[in-house]
């Protein structure tokens, strides 16, 4: 009987960790998306918060970066709502959108360096949280 109780306790603990990591990823993806939306709006409005870099290999117009961040942010917020239901499509889309956010922030690093580094790290944690949980643990 002791082994059955230990197994149930371990399963309950795993399920709690799985649910916690998924909610963590959902909250972080939602925050990341919301901030990307605001960053996109600032860039589209050509706010003076951004650094002007004359010689950068991946140079786009600031408005182009604004639209990229705005679209990625909107998608990230929508996917974060799907993560609250622990659906598989949302986990896959969450990993994909977090990877795209990493790429977009890396490429726009000279325009807003401190925030870009923070967003790359935050998106890395989102990917880790979504990939660390097995599907069986969510059920």
N, C-alpha and C positions, 0 to 999 in steps of 0.2 A: 504494500500500500504506500509505503514511503516513496518509492520510485514513481508511482503514478502522480502523487502530489507534486513531486519535484518537476516532472515533465510538464504538468499543467502550469505550474508557476513559471517555468522557463518559456513556455509558449506565450503566456500572458505578457511576460516581460518583453519578449521579442515583438509582439504585436503593439505594445505600447511604444517601444522605440521606433517601430516602423511608422506608426501613425504620427508620432512626434516629428520625425524627420520629414515626412511628407507635408505636414502643416508648416514646419520651418521653411521648407522650400517654397511653399505656396505664398507665405507671408513675404519672404525675401524677394521672390519673383514679382509679386505685386508692388512692393516698394520700389524695386529696381525699374519696373515698367513705368510707374507713376513719375519717378524722377527723370526717366528718359523722355517721357512726354513733355515735362517742363523744360528739360534741356533742349529738346527739339523746338519748342515754341520760342525759347530765347534765341536759338540760332536762326530760326526763320525770321524773327524780328530784328536780326543782326544787332543783338545786344552787345555792349562793350565789355562784357565779362570775359570774352574769349581772347586768346592770344593770337596775334597775327604772325604767321610764320611764312616768310617769303620763299625759302628753299626747302620744300618738303616733297618727297617722292610721291606720296599719295594725296596730293593737294586737290581738294574739291572746293567748290565755292561753299561758304559757310551756310548758305541756304540749303544746299544739297545735303550737307551733314545734318542740318536741322530736320529735313524730311525723313532721312534715314532713321534718325533717333526717334522721331515722332511715331513712325510706322512700327518700328520694333517695340517701342514702349506700349503702344495700344495692343499689339498682339500679346505681349508679355502679361499685361493686366488681364486680358481675356483668358489666357491659358492658366493663370493663377487661380481663377475661379473654378476651372475644371479640376485643379489639383485638390481642392477641398473635398471632392467626391471620390478621390483616390482612383480615378480612371486611368487606364493604361495609355490612352491616346494623349492625355494631358501630361503624363510623365515623359513620354517620348517627345512631344512638342515642347515641353519645358526644357529638356536637355538641348534640343535643337535651337530654341530661341535664346537660351543662355549662351550657347556657343556663338551664335550670330552677334549677340551683345558684346561678347569678348572681342570678337574680330572688329566690330565697328568702333569700340572704344580704343582698341590698340591702334587702329588706323587714324583715329582722330586724336591721338595722344598729344600732339603739340598744341592743339587748340585749347585744351583744358586739362593739363597734365595730372594734377592731384586727383581730380574727380574721375578721370579715366582709369587711373591705377586702382582706385577704390572700387569702381564698377567691375573691373576685371577680376579682382579678388572676390567680390560679392557673387559674381556669376560663377566663379569656380566653386564656391561653397554650395551654390544652388545645384550645380551638376553633380557634385559629390553626394548631396542629400538625396537627390532623385535616383542616383545609380546604386547607392549603398543598400537600398531596401529591396528585398526579393519580393516578387509578386505574391508568393504564397503567404508571406508575413502580413500582407495587407488585408487578406480575406478573413 
